[in-house]
Amino acid sequence: MLELQREKAAQMQLVLLKEQTSNIYSNITITARSLDKLYNFADCAGLHLVFGLNALHRNPDNSWNGSSALSLLKYSAGKKYNISWELGNEPNSYRAMVGRTLNGSQLAQDYLKLRTQLQSVRYYNRANLYGPNIGRPRKNAVLLLDGFMKTAGSAVDAVTWQHYYIDGRVAKVADFMKTRLLDTLTEQISKVLKVVKTYAPGKKVWLGGVGPAWAGGTNNLSDTYAAGFLWLNTLGMSAMQGIDVVIRHSFFDYGYNHLVDQNFNPLPDYWLSLLFKKLVGPRVLAVHVAGLQRKPHPGRVIRDKLRIYAHCTNFQNHSYVRGSITLYIINLHRSRKKIKLAGTLRNKTVHQYLLQPHGTEGLQAKSVQLNGEPLVMVDDETFPDLKPKTLRAGRTIVMPPMAIGFYVVKNVNAYACRYR
């Protein structure tokens, strides 16, 4: 299976590159066998599958043709596959991609039709439906989202959209550390939330696709340590603004935004994601950093290179008692920074998980070290121990330049973090 996956990835990369260059795309048929493989992979990995149906299978009047989708629903229901559904991908880009246009009103009607189909299949009458999965919320995408929400806002369980920071064809390592670039996410989230709140207050908003760069990413950049600044920034900013699901593009295969290489070895963002999952809980805490919250001069925006986020420590991590707090910090300065904990965090023991590049490539390294020790798989199925370094109570946190760190403040007994 490993050899087949390697061969498939190499072949698919050539096909997708050719399609991207020519702007002519081939049809792909999802067979019952391929769906079985996909679902079994997700199920074995403890993941939930969200299946994106083809929105471009359309009738002469431009309405969505759901006949093949209905067949797929019936087959999946017969197998009792627990799947959520979505329709289309970046519908605001269809004109540029395939020469077809689709407005928000028509897309809304398509989603209402899909919801009716789900209700007609008994096993999926309560299945989750997400959408419309628009691209970056610029003018046309926002207009499409507005038209969609006006009619079909109630039909979806969460509103989805995608964000990519930079064009992968022109990216360079310095781009990945520009604070102006990191802050674009906050602006995009605000645009989406504004539209959603207008038509469906309280509706969940998900970041349904995110990566450091579009166009498949950039080799020796999107798959290196440098991309971690954008990835962790995405997780922190999204959580602060109430987005509780972030879907990453992609795990494996074409491009360079993925989490593992062609031999299934974890890349830097994989280790970063693993630490995040282990240490960071869903409850977000407010952070005040003396020296950062300063007033800008008129006409000037202060963009901090030291970014600090705080959550309750993950309740499922039994290494820490409830009430503990996890800080995660990005230092984009070219010098080290000292951080002293204050208030109830003062004089508490802290566990440090410091990530830095490993090897001679610097920020473009494809391997990382944790507290000075390289992170590598023990064997094909065994992870190394992610051991923290203990900082004695009251010690100042020292963040090296261009570093990422997770810090668990133990036994704080924070009231907000005692209960789920």
N, C-alpha and C positions, 0 to 999 in steps of 0.2 A: 504493500500500500504506500509506503514511504517513497519508493522509486516511481510509482505511478503518479503520485502527487507532484514530485519534482518534474517529471516529464510533462505533465499537464500544465504546470505553471509556466514552463518555458515556452510551450506552444501557444498558450493563451496570451502571454505577454506580446508575442509577435503579431497575433491576430488583432489585439486591441490597439497596439501602436499603429498598425496599418489603417484601421478604421478611424482612429483619431486624426490621422494625417489626411485621409481622403474625405472625412466627414460622411462616409457611407457605411451604414451599420447593418450587420447580418442579423437574421432572426435566430433566436435560440428557443428550442422547445424543451420545457421542463417535463420530463417523463415521470411516470409513477415511480420508477426505480430511483431516479435522481432525487425525487422528493423524499423517498424512504431513507436514502443515505443522509440527506441534509437533516431530516428530523432526528434520526438516530444519533447523529453526531451531537446535535444540540442537547438532546435528552441525556446522553452519556456524560456530557460536560456540565450538566446541571444548569443549562441555559434555557431561556424561553425564546422560541422562534417567532419573529414577526416577519410575515411573508408579504413581499411587495408584489401585487398583481400588476399586469400589463394594462396601463391606461390608454395605450395607443392602438388597441384593437377596437376599431370604431366602425359604426354604421355609416351609410351614405349621408345621413342627416347630421353627422358629426357626434351623435350620441354614443356612449360607450357600449360596446358589444360584450356582454357579460356571459356569453354562452360557455366559453372554455373555462372561465373562472368558476361557474356553477359546477361544471364537471369536476374541477379540482376540489371544490368545497365538499362535494358528495363523497369523493374518494377519501379525502382526509377525515371526514366524519366517520366513514366506515371503519377506518383504522383507529378512530378515537385519538387523533393527534390534537394535542392542546396547542393551538396556534392562534396568534393574533394577526390582524390583517391591515394592509395599507394598499393604496391604489396610486401607482405612478411614482415618479422620482423627478424632482425639480421641474414641475410642469411649466414654469415660467421660461424654461430654456428650450422648449420643444421646437420653436421656430428656428432657432439657430442650429439645433441638433438634427432635426428631421424634416424641417420645412413645414411644420404644422403649428397652428396657433390654438390655444385653449384659454378661454377667459374663466374668471372665478365663478360666474354663474353656471356655466356648463359643467365645470368640475364639481360644483356642489350637487348638481343633478345626478352626476355619475356616482358620487358617494352615497347619495340617498338610495340610488338603485342597488348599490352593493350592500347597503344596510338591509334593504328589503330581502335580498338574496340570502344574507346571513340568517335572517329571521325565518326564512322558509326552510332552512336546513336545521332540523331540530337540535342537533348536537352543538350548533354554533349560534343559536338564537340569542345567547348572551355573550358572544365572543367580543373581544375588544377590537375596535377599529380606530386607526390613527391616520392623521393626514393634516394638510395636503402635501407636506414634505417639500415646501418651496426651497429654492436656493437662497443665497444671501439676499436679505430684504432691502433691495434697492427699489427704485420707483415702480417698475413693472411687477416685481414680485409682491410688493406691498399692495398694489391695486388688485392683483389676483387673490391675495389672502383676504382682502376686504370683501370682495365679491363672494368668495367662498364662505366666509364666516357669516355673512348676512343671511344665507340660505341654509347652510349645512353645519353651522357651528354646534348645534345640538346633536348631530349624528356621529361625531367623533368623540372618543374618550380622552384623547389628548391631542393638542395641536402640535404638529411637527414641522421643523424647518432645519436648514443646514447652514453651517458656517465653515468657511476655509479662509485662513488668514492671508494667503499670498499665492500668486501665480507660480506654480512649481517650475515653470520653464525659465524663469529669470531669477529665482531666489538665490541668495548667497548667505553665508553663515551670519554675517552682521545683521541681516534682516530679522533673524529669529530672536534677536535681543532688543529690538526697538520697542520702547515702551509705548510709542504712538500706535504701533501695530497691535500690541497686546490689548490696548484699550478700545480697539475697534469692536471687540465682542460686546462690551457694555452698551455701546451705541446701538448695535444690531438687536440685542435683547430688548432694549427699550422700545424700539420700533414695533417688534412683534407683539410685545405685551400690550402696547397701546391699542392695537387693532383688536386683539382677543378680548380685552376688557370692555371694549365698546359693545360687542355683540354677545359675549358669553362670560360675564364676570365670574371669577373663580375657576374657570376651566384650566386644567393643567396644560402647561406648555413644556414640550420636550425638545431638546437639541437632538434631532433625529439623524444627524450625520455631521461629523467634525473631523478635521485633519489639519496639519500645519500648512499644507499646500494642496491646491487643486491640480488638475491635469496629471493625476497619478503621483504627485509629489516629486521630489528631487533626490536623485541618487547621491549618497554621501552627505545628505542633509536631513531629509525627512525621517530617515531611519537611524539617526545618530543621537548622541547625548544632547546636542543643541536643541532638538525639537521638544525636549522635555519641558523647557521653559513655557512654550506655548500650550502644551498639553496640561500641565498643572495649573497654569493661569486660567485655562478654560474651565477646569473643574472647580476652582475656587470662586471665580466670578459668577459662574452659573448657579452655584449653591447660594451665594449671597443674594441673588436676585430671584430666588424661588424656583429655579429649574431643577427638579429632582431626578431627572433621567438624562444622561448624556450618552449617546451611542457613537462609538468610535469607528471610523473608517481607516483601515480595515484590519482584520486579523491576519490574513494570509492571502497570497496570490499576486495579481498584477500590481505594479506600482511600487512605491517606496514609503507609503504611509502606514505600512502594516506593523504588527507587534512582534512577529517572529520572522526569521530569515528562511531561505529556501530549504534549509536543513532542519527547520523547526527549532532552532536555537533562539532563546529570548533576546530581543533587542532592548536598548535602554528604556523605551517607553513601556515595555512589558514589566520590567522590574519596578518602574515607577508606579504603574497601575496596581501591581500586586501589593506593594507597600500601602498605597492609598486604601485599597479594599480591606487590608488587615487592620489598619490603624484609625481610619477616619469614619466616624458614624454620620448618619444623615442629619443630625441636629446641628444647625449653624449657630455660632456664637459671635457676638459683636467684638471687634478688636479696636482698641485705641492705642496708638503708638505715639508717644510723646516725641516730637521732633519731625514727624511726618505730616501730621494734620496741621499744616500751616497755611496761611492765607496767601494766595498768589497775587502778584502785582496785576494791575488792570491789563486785560488783554492777554495774559499769560496763563497757560494751564500747567500745573505741576504734575509731572508724570513720574511717580516714584519707582526707583530701580530696586527698592527693597519692598517686597510684597509679603504680607503676613496674614494668614487665614487661620481661623480657629473653629473646631468642631468638638462635640463630645466624642470621646474615644468610642470606637465600634463596640457595641454591647456584646457582640459575638466573639470578641477577642478575650479569652479567659485568662490571659496573662495580666490583665488590668481589672481592678475592681471598678464598679460603677461609680461615677462621680469624677473619673479622670478626664483630662482634656488633652486633645491632640492639636498642636500647632503645626502648620506646614508653611515653609518659608522659601521664597525665591530671592536670591541675591544676584542681581545683574550688574552690580558694581565690579570694577576691576581691582577692587581692594577689599579686604576683609571687613566685616561689620560686627560690632558687638551689641548684643541685645540682653538687657537685664529685665527679668520678670519682676513685676511689682504686685502690690496688694496681696490677695489670697494666694497668688502663685509664687510669692516670695518664699524662700527657704523650703522648697519642695524638691524632692529628688526628681530628676528628669532623665528619661531614656532618649538617647540621640540615635537617629537613623540618617546618616549623612551620605548623600549620593554625590559622587564626583566621577568624571571620565576616567577610564583606565586605559593605559597604553600611551603611545607617542603621538596619537592623532589629535589630542586635546579635545576641543568641543565637538569635533567630528568623529569621535571614537564611537565604535559600535558595541563596546562593552563598558560596564560601569563597575565601580567599587563601592562597597558599603562600609563606612567607617574605616576605610583604608584597605579592605579586603576585597579582591575581585569576586564578582558574582558569576558563578558558572553552575550549570546543572551537574549534580553528582553522577547521574546516569540519565537515560532517556525518560525516566519516570520519577526521578527523585530531585526535589528542590534542595538547595543548601539551607542551612539554618540562617534566618534573618536576625542575627544577634544585634541587640542594641549596645551602645556604649553608655554606661551610667555616668551622669554628671552629678557630682555631689550637691547637696542642698545649698541653694544660694549662689551657685556658680554662674558666671556670665556665659551666655551662649555666644560662641564665636562662629560666624558664618564665613567660610573662605570665599574668595572671589568666584563668581560664576558657578555657584553651588546651589543645590536643592537639599532641603533637610526637613525631616519629620521629627517632632519633639513631643513625647508623651509626658505630660506633667502628672505624676502619680499621686494618688491619695489626696486630691484636692477636695473631694467630697462636694463638688459643685452642685448646687441644688438643681439646675437645669439638666444635669446629666445623670441624675440618680434614677430617673424613670424613663421608660420608653415614651 
